[in-house]
Amino acid sequence: MDRDVIEKAAEYVAALLGDDAGGHDADHALRVCRNALLIAKNEKECNREIVALAALLHDADDHKLFRTENNANAREFLALQRVDPETVDRICEVINSVSFSKNRGRVPVSAEGKVVQDADRLDALGAVGIARTFAYGGLHGRPLRDSIRHFHEKLLLLKDMMNTETGKQLAEERDSFLRAFLDRYDRETRERDERLDRKEGQDPAR
Ligand code: NI
């Protein structure tokens, strides 16, 4: 496959996802691609082109963003680039195995799926994960405490769900950062509540 196709895919997702304010922007796709290729280096029998294209296109038909069926955006782009139909199917299979809603939380079967899923999960952890979680919550009109709950209910579980050794190592560090952030957040909000409680306790009018 042409290297060109990968560059064109990056341009395509930049135009398609653009500046999505909920954290599924083109930069997310590029980070997932970069991290997926990093993880793929240590995986045997992993097709790097498929990894790169699936990573770049993994949100091209995300149901949160588009109403397409059967990976229509990804398929249309790949067909225009004359990628052979068998490879297109493999790429779409990887994309669908990464998506939680499409795969219902099952572990991807292919090596490429495992790698791209790990890379997508890494982007939900660390400083980037924190930024993206609040951006998504804000875009959907949710209060901060909903995002905090999302960390506890979902994102803190990701570290133990990673598929690859490299993914696990990278997730470990990002998970620690996330926990440090949540501890600090908890401390600051608790301090404030305690101060308010004290103040209320001292007020004879109450
Ligand atoms: Ni994603």
Boltz pocket constraint, residues with backbone or C-beta under 6 A from the ligand:
constraints:
  - pocket:
      binder: B
      contacts: [[A, 28], [A, 32], [A, 58], [A, 59], [A, 120]]
      max_distance: 6.0
